[in-house]
């Protein structure tokens, strides 16, 4: 009985904290770069020595930079923040025409281009996302998770995260870093995107297994899905932060 009371109290306090926290109104952008074969190190070096500084110069906030642990696609994953869309458009225009950037780009691509493809996703912070803080902890791994909700189920999915899931994640030693929803075209349902931190990939997978089997989660999941499954698809990518990332 005492354990149940403590769990209920923790969930109540977490829910109250999320409700009381002012929502982060910034525009976020998740960007995924696919490096040309053999060019990933050159791309990382360009970001570390030049690109991140030029982003900051033009009013773009560097949130975090990661490499997938299992990186067959040769990806660099990062998140930027802007005051709003107009500021984002102005910043990228200024960055693209900056003589310093043009010089850096030309020098770094003297032996051929280093980026094959770029995926970009605009995102808005959820009202239950923790405040994003810089962290220099060593050797953590991060997990980028993307949920595709069933038709019309996104609000219910977010309610479950807001009222239950985040607190249960913390109980099972998974650190909530940030939560967003993608900004989509009209009539396209957004996706829920979030990042967790774990001690290791193995620990993260074990904690998720413990979480899924816990009586608290089994009950919450069953009650929340009386009218159908909330998440139709879940994608997970384990990543390591680059040494120049604000979040490590």
Steps between C-alpha positions, in 0.01 A plus 500: 500500500783740584666435161173568318452825694853613417453421131167685486657797680794505257270490200282778646800721569644436154165578336468820706851606403428444130175695524665788685797529265462766228508345155812557290368697203815480288507333161724192495652330200624142490754467221652172380798514267604200291872529433658380180696172541823567687405862571334481842815601689545799270138603560542474877820704484324772300222521757739503794739761363269721300129423452382511861675834553344643184157372606541685830620811318177507302268446796451125481521315831698175498303253714681170445710296257507121481618205294290181488681209664403269217574744221477313172321800340799725587284749689562811709195594709450841656237738638488878467263752658370837376265764640252430218476399132573851368819513708594155372460602136696822550779319686549234234497762226768700679702185573486384137624835369768551767844531328658309788266204446557505124875485563464213748267307271729539200808390694325200658365383163823542301505123441125460449181567690476353848121499549283276285156582644334704777171421674337782694205492742347803671380432853317666787570419865222320684356657814651214705853516362770561762700818467792425269823544693864480400673198644859375480450158656733243349430168333120524495313382196189664361193349341302685235148357493229584247139395552241489225162516674188331369252724315366756745699349788780755543326695778432179692860391452628832632262482796645161591853637480408811697314319778691174528782408262757768585478426872530127436801554274672685784410219739683260271813718476426643156571873478246715315693750286237662273163432337367649177227455242585541134345789307323351201295611203128557547302180568820303575519382860826598675736240647630496855881524511703479819847436634596293802840452662629166630819378664557274199309347210479170687371672815245696297360186339488321835323790669242512220440128544451551875272796434280308253456212746426719803149467647461880498567526125291195412205658680550846349540360148190283528284785630625748240442260209143390571399663172803390297879505489647850537838452329495316169875524440801564724846576362810499721855615427777474761759777472816639656548872546785668318752673725388847391131429578344711775315189617730207580 
